[in-house]
Amino acid sequence: MFDTVIWLEIHIKLNSPNKLFCRCKNEQEFDDLTPNTHVCPTCMGQPWALPVLNQEPLEKAIQLWLALNCTVQLISQFDRKSYFYPDLPMGYQITQFSKPTNIDGSVTFFIDKEFSEERTVWIVDAHIETDTGKSIHSAGAVTLDYNRAWTPLVEIVTHPEFSTTQEVIWFLKHLQRVARFQDVGDGDMDKGQMRVDVNISLKPQWSEILWNRTETKNMSSFSAISRAIEYEVERQTEILNNGGVIDQQTRWWDDVAGSSFVMRSKEDAMDYRYFPEPDMPLVSISEQQLSKISQTMKPGPYERIKTYKDAYKFNKEYINALINDVDVNQAFEYGVAQWNPPAEVAKRLVWPIQRRLNEQQVWFDALAFTQKQFLDFLLLIKDGKLANAQAKIVMSEMIAHGTNPEQVIEEKWLKPVDEDQVKNRLDQIFKEKPDLLEDLKSGNMKPMWFVVGQVMKLSWWAADPGMVNGLIRKIIG
């Protein structure tokens, strides 16, 4: 019997305006971008074109490091990592190896759907490095697009602490949310903004010594990562059960074939010939700069989940809806800050809006209305200018057309009715059906909800049912 030991190397693309060492635009999506249009002599590795570190990606990286509870080293350095890829224009990567800017982080996250079980994983380091370009394979030919070259990445390296696929996926989802809530990156795996290398080693249950590991490279979906882990554990187990030895390898995952294949024998650090990047000075971060960035930090997904679960008593459906889309979360937090009742704000967001997002497979910012309009909608309910039944109609129009809530109220005659109007409706009903009033006065309360329903119908559902109920009781004494 063997134990599985897993550790991860996660590359998260930063969303800074410019690339790491030049002024070329750092695009977040490349599929619809004309190849080789966001390049310059520097990011193409041309002679005498020297790199200059931009502050925006550095500060974005520091934000991410602080969110991962890392120790930020005030003096750090970049190193040159030499290896050949066709889409690596200069034949080396600028990264951090011997003295990364941050080390020794820790991440606490939930590992179940009920948000009841927690895990803490320790981070070796989370260093800055440049991305490669992109090789495009089509019609038997390979073309190269260098728009992505030198865009900024943070590579997060964990300790070997995972033992199950479930823990890995929950951690990665949490990490994706951390990047989004701190606004340092989108982490969209479909767009290559978050890529994962999975290292797997088996060991005898009675031993602490790990056998040779394999690294499965550059996976960009949670489902592919899950299948790759299960495949590799089964493959290594079969080899060991047959008396074989695990070769240290780098492998690539073919999700269509459902298997992995050898890319190369796994290199060690000396194979990359690391040495201090000669074109870059040491990186110096002041205490003042670190303090200023710390003040911009927002609560992360773990802290938000704890608040929603323990303080607000939300169920898992509410919690998931509020943490999976940053814009939905911002609308919720803004509504709570301006209005106060968290359950009421969440109810207005989760059911009609989240359902529409799920149906259309879009984010909140793709909807027709704005966060300001949503707050206006909440305040109309708070001020008694919009009854509950009408609120559903107004929200439906906002979602469909982006119409201002007050405009919907005017156009559809949805203004709430006052007490005098309700009394007039009751007088009308009891005049037409006096037996109802007699039954109620005699103590037979069965017709009560029929009368309430009639008033609601006559008022186009604009009356407050509680008010109607109270007025009926006053009439019958």
Backbone hydrogen bonds, N-H to C=O, Kabsch-Sander energy under -0.5 kcal/mol:
donor,donor_aa,acceptor,acceptor_aa,energy
3,D,203,K,-3.0
5,V,201,S,-2.5
6,I,162,F,-2.5
7,W,199,N,-2.0
9,E,197,D,-2.2
10,I,156,I,-2.6
11,H,195,R,-3.2
12,I,10,I,-0.6
12,I,154,V,-2.4
13,K,11,H,-0.5
13,K,193,Q,-2.7
14,L,152,P,-2.2
15,N,184,V,-2.4
19,K,24,C,-2.3
20,L,150,W,-2.3
26,N,17,P,-2.6
27,E,25,K,-1.2
33,L,30,F,-1.4
37,T,34,T,-0.8
44,M,40,C,-1.3
45,G,42,T,-1.6
46,Q,41,P,-2.8
49,A,46,Q,-1.7
50,L,48,W,-0.9
52,V,21,F,-1.8
54,N,20,L,-2.3
58,L,54,N,-1.0
59,E,55,Q,-2.8
60,K,56,E,-2.4
61,A,57,P,-2.5
62,I,58,L,-2.2
63,Q,59,E,-2.2
64,L,60,K,-2.0
65,W,61,A,-2.6
66,L,62,I,-2.8
67,A,63,Q,-2.0
68,L,64,L,-1.1
68,L,65,W,-0.5
69,N,66,L,-1.5
70,C,65,W,-2.4
71,T,103,I,-3.3
72,V,70,C,-0.7
73,Q,71,T,-0.6
73,Q,101,T,-4.0
74,L,72,V,-0.5
76,S,283,V,-2.3
77,Q,99,K,-2.2
79,D,95,T,-3.9
80,R,275,F,-3.1
81,K,79,D,-0.5
81,K,93,Q,-2.9
82,S,80,R,-0.6
82,S,272,Y,-2.5
83,Y,81,K,-0.6
83,Y,91,G,-0.9
85,Y,83,Y,-0.6
88,L,85,Y,-1.8
91,G,88,L,-1.4
93,Q,81,K,-2.8
95,T,79,D,-2.7
95,T,93,Q,-0.6
103,I,71,T,-2.2
104,D,124,V,-2.0
105,G,123,I,-1.3
106,S,68,L,-2.2
107,V,121,V,-2.7
109,F,119,R,-2.6
111,I,117,E,-2.5
115,F,112,D,-1.4
119,R,109,F,-2.6
121,V,107,V,-2.6
123,I,105,G,-2.8
124,V,157,V,-2.7
125,D,157,V,-1.0
126,A,102,N,-1.1
127,H,155,E,-1.6
129,E,153,L,-2.0
130,T,94,I,-1.8
131,D,151,T,-1.8
133,G,87,D,-2.9
134,K,145,D,-2.5
136,I,143,T,-3.2
137,H,135,S,-0.6
138,S,136,I,-0.6
138,S,141,A,-2.7
141,A,138,S,-2.2
143,T,136,I,-2.5
145,D,134,K,-2.6
149,A,146,Y,-0.7
150,W,131,D,-2.3
151,T,148,R,-2.0
153,L,129,E,-2.6
154,V,12,I,-2.0
155,E,127,H,-2.9
156,I,10,I,-3.0
156,I,154,V,-0.6
157,V,125,D,-2.8
157,V,155,E,-0.6
158,T,8,L,-2.3
158,T,156,I,-0.5
159,H,122,W,-2.3
161,E,6,I,-0.6
161,E,159,H,-2.0
162,F,6,I,-2.1
168,V,164,T,-1.5
169,I,165,T,-2.4
170,W,166,Q,-2.3
171,F,167,E,-2.2
172,L,168,V,-2.5
173,K,169,I,-2.4
174,H,170,W,-2.0
175,L,171,F,-2.6
176,Q,172,L,-2.4
177,R,173,K,-1.9
178,V,174,H,-2.4
179,A,175,L,-2.2
180,R,176,Q,-1.8
181,F,177,R,-3.1
182,Q,178,V,-2.0
183,D,180,R,-0.9
184,V,179,A,-2.3
185,G,179,A,-1.1
189,M,187,G,-0.8
191,K,188,D,-0.7
192,G,189,M,-1.4
193,Q,188,D,-2.4
195,R,11,H,-2.2
196,V,219,M,-2.4
197,D,9,E,-2.8
198,V,216,T,-2.4
199,N,7,W,-2.8
199,N,197,D,-0.5
200,I,214,T,-2.3
201,S,5,V,-2.4
203,K,3,D,-1.7
205,Q,1,M,-1.2
207,S,204,P,-1.9
210,L,208,E,-0.5
211,W,202,L,-2.3
214,T,200,I,-1.9
215,E,249,Q,-2.4
216,T,198,V,-2.8
216,T,214,T,-0.5
217,K,215,E,-0.6
217,K,251,R,-2.7
219,M,196,V,-2.7
225,I,221,S,-2.2
226,S,222,F,-2.3
227,R,223,S,-2.4
228,A,224,A,-2.7
229,I,225,I,-2.3
230,E,226,S,-2.2
231,Y,227,R,-2.5
232,E,228,A,-2.5
233,V,229,I,-2.6
234,E,230,E,-1.9
235,R,231,Y,-2.6
236,Q,232,E,-2.7
237,T,233,V,-2.3
238,E,234,E,-2.2
239,I,235,R,-1.9
240,L,236,Q,-2.5
241,N,237,T,-2.6
242,N,238,E,-1.3
243,G,240,L,-1.7
244,G,239,I,-2.8
247,D,245,V,-0.5
249,Q,213,R,-0.9
249,Q,247,D,-0.7
250,T,264,R,-2.9
251,R,215,E,-3.5
252,W,261,F,-2.5
253,W,217,K,-0.6
254,D,259,S,-2.6
255,D,253,W,-0.7
258,G,254,D,-1.7
259,S,254,D,-1.5
261,F,252,W,-2.4
263,M,250,T,-3.1
264,R,250,T,-1.6
266,K,248,Q,-1.8
271,D,268,D,-1.3
272,Y,268,D,-0.6
272,Y,269,A,-1.3
273,R,270,M,-1.0
274,Y,269,A,-0.7
275,F,80,R,-1.0
277,E,78,F,-2.3
280,M,277,E,-1.5
283,V,76,S,-3.0
284,S,282,L,-0.6
285,I,74,L,-2.8
285,I,283,V,-0.5
290,L,286,S,-2.2
291,S,287,E,-2.4
292,K,288,Q,-2.4
293,I,289,Q,-2.2
294,S,290,L,-2.2
295,Q,291,S,-1.5
296,T,293,I,-1.4
297,M,294,S,-1.3
304,R,300,G,-2.2
305,I,301,P,-2.7
306,K,302,Y,-2.3
307,T,303,E,-2.0
308,Y,304,R,-2.9
309,K,305,I,-2.6
310,D,306,K,-2.9
311,A,306,K,-0.6
311,A,307,T,-1.5
312,Y,307,T,-2.0
314,F,308,Y,-3.0
319,I,315,N,-2.3
320,N,316,K,-2.8
321,A,317,E,-2.1
322,L,318,Y,-1.9
323,I,319,I,-1.3
323,I,320,N,-0.5
324,N,320,N,-1.6
329,N,325,D,-2.3
330,Q,326,V,-2.6
331,A,327,D,-2.3
332,F,328,V,-2.3
333,E,329,N,-3.0
334,Y,330,Q,-2.6
335,G,331,A,-2.3
336,V,332,F,-2.6
337,A,333,E,-2.4
338,Q,334,Y,-2.1
339,W,335,G,-2.4
340,N,335,G,-0.8
345,V,341,P,-2.1
346,A,342,P,-2.8
347,K,343,A,-2.2
348,R,344,E,-1.8
349,L,345,V,-1.3
350,V,346,A,-3.4
351,W,347,K,-1.3
353,I,349,L,-0.6
354,Q,349,L,-1.7
355,R,350,V,-0.5
355,R,351,W,-1.2
356,R,352,P,-1.4
357,L,353,I,-2.4
358,N,354,Q,-2.4
359,E,355,R,-2.2
360,Q,356,R,-2.4
361,Q,357,L,-1.2
362,V,357,L,-1.5
366,A,363,W,-1.8
367,L,364,F,-2.0
368,A,399,I,-0.7
374,F,370,T,-1.8
375,L,371,Q,-2.3
376,D,372,K,-2.4
377,F,373,Q,-2.2
378,L,374,F,-2.1
379,L,375,L,-2.5
380,L,376,D,-1.9
381,I,377,F,-1.4
382,K,378,L,-2.5
383,D,379,L,-2.5
384,G,381,I,-1.4
385,K,380,L,-2.4
386,L,380,L,-0.8
391,A,387,A,-2.0
392,K,388,N,-1.0
393,I,389,A,-0.9
394,V,390,Q,-2.7
395,M,391,A,-2.7
396,S,392,K,-2.1
397,E,393,I,-1.9
398,M,394,V,-2.4
399,I,395,M,-2.7
400,A,396,S,-2.1
401,H,397,E,-2.8
402,G,397,E,-0.6
402,G,398,M,-2.0
403,T,397,E,-0.8
408,V,404,N,-1.9
409,I,405,P,-2.2
410,E,406,E,-2.0
411,E,407,Q,-2.7
412,K,408,V,-2.3
413,W,410,E,-0.8
414,L,409,I,-2.3
417,V,462,A,-0.5
422,V,418,D,-2.0
423,K,419,E,-2.9
424,N,420,D,-2.1
425,R,421,Q,-2.0
426,L,422,V,-2.5
427,D,423,K,-2.8
428,Q,424,N,-2.1
429,I,425,R,-2.2
430,F,426,L,-2.9
431,K,427,D,-1.9
432,E,428,Q,-1.8
433,K,429,I,-2.3
436,L,433,K,-1.4
437,L,433,K,-0.8
438,E,434,P,-2.0
439,D,435,D,-2.5
440,L,436,L,-2.2
441,K,437,L,-2.5
442,S,438,E,-1.7
443,G,440,L,-1.4
444,N,439,D,-2.2
445,M,443,G,-1.0
448,M,445,M,-1.6
451,V,447,P,-2.4
452,V,448,M,-2.4
453,G,449,W,-2.3
454,Q,450,F,-2.1
455,V,451,V,-2.3
456,M,452,V,-2.4
457,K,453,G,-2.3
458,L,454,Q,-2.5
459,S,455,V,-1.7
460,W,457,K,-1.4
461,W,456,M,-4.0
462,A,459,S,-1.4
468,V,464,D,-2.3
469,N,465,P,-2.6
470,G,466,G,-2.3
471,L,467,M,-2.4
472,I,468,V,-2.2
473,R,469,N,-1.9
474,K,470,G,-1.7
475,I,471,L,-2.1
476,I,472,I,-2.2
477,G,473,R,-0.6
